């Protein structure tokens, strides 16, 4: 089965190789995330004009929309990594899947909170059992289920395998979240951004949103690299490469 895995990916999946790779990537990813975040927030809060209907209240979309996109994107990554882990038993895939879950849960929680803050002035209520909101809440429960199931086993690899099955099954909820506004009559507004055509949002509002979306993806990469490195040290603690890494240098 491993013959279907590209050679470069097979080499990168080696824990010591990925540990070094992630150590080189995360500072750059975090630095770029901070720069992109600062630029995006300046464009969103200072340069972008008020909305002609919602006034300044609409600005919460610059937090809500990137977080919502990330909640689905990270779940998809987690599900794919879980599939690879279940089929090919690759330890790094388990690590990527399980360490993605807390990050995705955080973005999903931010999505729900920011959506409630936006919904109160727009809809007159903090929460409604709208199709989009309900499916996003289910997504949060799936993340929490994966995290809880992973930590329910003493054997962490057995826990990762069980949680991976849940992640794979739960992927069906991602298209439901995305297409819910098209499939059902909901209070939630439809999509205003079209990557392959004309968007319904003004350009001076669109570019900060895209920059902040880039910032969230870079943050995810940086955070995942840090978390994966720590998890690999815990999982591989009895291996020679870890001993060499943490061994004190001989005195001169």
N, C-alpha and C positions, 0 to 999 in steps of 0.2 A: 504493500500500500504506500510505503514511503517514497516509491519511485515517482509518484505524482507530485511530490513536493519539490519545488525548484531548489537547486543546489545552494544558492545564496541564502534562501530562507531556512534550509536545513542547517546551514552553518550558524546563522544568526540565532537559531533556537537553542543552541548550546548555552547553558546558564552562564558560564564564565565569559563567553563572547558577548552575550546580551548585556551582562552586567557592565562590561567596559563600554559597550555601545551606548547604553542608557546613561551612563555617567558622563559621557561626552555630549549627549543630546540635551539633557534636561536643563542645564544652565542657559543654553542658547534659546531653547523653547520658552523658558520662563521669562527671560529678558525680552524676547520679542513679544510675548503675551502682554507684558507690562507696558511696553511702548505702544502696541496696537490698542490696548485698552485705554491708555491715556488719550491717544489721538481720537479714538472713537467716542469716548465720553465728552471730549471737548466739542466735537462736531455735533453730538446728540443734544447736549445741554446748553451750548452757547451759539453755535452756528445755525442749527436747524430752526426754521421758523415755527411758531405755534400752528397747530392744526386749525383749519377754518371752522370745524365743528366742535372738537374736543378741547381746544385751547392747549395749554401746557400739560394737561392730564395725560395726553397721549404718549408723553415721553417715556413712560414706563415700558413701552414696547421695546426700547433699546436694551432692557434687561430681560423682559419676558420672552421675546421672540428668540434671541440667541439661546437662552436657557431651554426653551421648548425644543428647538432643533437639536440641541446637544442631548437632551433626555432621550430622544429617539435614536440619534446617531450612536451614542455610547451603548445603548441596549443592543443595537444591531452588531456592533463590534463584539460585545460580550457574547452574543448568541453564536456568532461565527467562530470566535475563539473556543467556545464551549464545544461546538461541533467538531472542530479540529482536535480538541483534547479527548473527546469521547471516541472518535474514530481512530486517531493515530497515537493516542496516549502520550502526547507531547507535553512535558511538564511546563514549559514556558507558556503554552496556550492556556493551561489551567491558571497560571499566575496572572496572565493578562485578563482573563475573564473575571476572576474573583477580585482582582484589584481595580477593575473598571467599575464594579458594582457600587461601591460607596460613592465614587465620583458621580456616576449617573444618578444615584438616588439624591445627591445634593442638588444637582441641576433640576431634577424633577420637582423637588420640594420648592426650590426657588420659583419654578414655573407656576406652581399652584398658588403660592403666596402672592407673587406679583400679579397673577391673573385675578385673584380675589381683590387686591387693591385697585386694580383697573376696573373690575366689574362693578364695584360699589357705586362710583359716580356715573358709570355708563348704563348699568342695568338696574341700579337701585337696590342691589343685594350683594352680599359678600360671596354667596355660593348658590348655585342652582344645579340640579341634576341634569345638566346639559350633556349631550353625547361627547363633546370634546373634553369637557372637564371630567366627566366620569371615567372615560377611557384613560385620561392622563393620571387620575387617581389610581386606577388599576395598575398602571405602569409603575407607580411608586410602590404599590404593594408587591409587585413582582420583584422589583429590586430588593425590597426588604426581605422577601421570601428567599431569594438567592443568598443574601448575606446570612440570614438566620440558619438556613440549611447547611451552608458551608461550615459554620461554626458549631453545628450540632454534633459533629463527628470528632472523635479523638484523632483519628487518622485524617490528616488534612487533605491528602490526595483522594481518599474515599469521599470526603465531604465535598471536594471540588467536583468530583464526578457526579454525585447526586444533584448538587446545585446546578451543574451544567445541563442536566436533563431538563430541569425546570426552566432554565434560561432559553433552551431551544424551543420548548413547548410554548413559552410566553411570547415568542417573536411574532405570533399571530396578532398580538395586540398592537404592534407598531403601525401596520397599515390602517388599522381601525382608528388609531389616534390621528393619523395623517389625513385620512379621507373622510372622517366623521362629518365634517362640515358639508361635504358633497353628498354623502349618503343619507343624511337625516336633516330635518328642519331644526336648526339649532339657533340659539342666541349668539353664539360665537361667530364673529365675522369670518368670511371666507378668505382665501389666500389673496394677498395683494402684491406678492412678489413672484415674478415669472422669470426664471433664469434663461429661458429659451424664447422669450418674447418681450412684449412691453409690460412693465410693471405698473400697478395702479398707485404707486407711492412716488412722491416727487423725488427727483434726483438728490436734492440737498438733504432729504431725510433718509434716502436709501443708502448712500455711501457710509454714513456713520454706523448704520445697522450692519452692513456687510463687514466693516472693519472690526466691530465688536464681535461678530460671529467668528471671524478669524482669530481674535484674541481668545475666545473661549476654547477653540480647537487647540491652539498652542498651549493654553493652560492645561488642557486635558492630557496632551502629550507629556508635558513636563511633570505633572502630578503622577501620571501612570508610571513614568520612568522611575521616579523617586520611590513610589510604593512597591513597584516590581523589584527594584534592587534590594530593598529591605526584606521583602518576602523571600527572595532567592537566597539571601544569607541565612534566613531561618530554616528554609527547606533543605539547603545544601550544607548545613553547619558541620556535618561530619566528613565533608569532601576535602581533598587535598588543596584544591584551589582556594577554598575559603580559609583554610589554615594558613596558607602562604600569604593570603591577603591581610589577615589580622595579626599575623605573627610579628612580634616586636623586632625592630632592626637590631642587629648585634651592636654592642657598645664598641666604640673605636678603640 
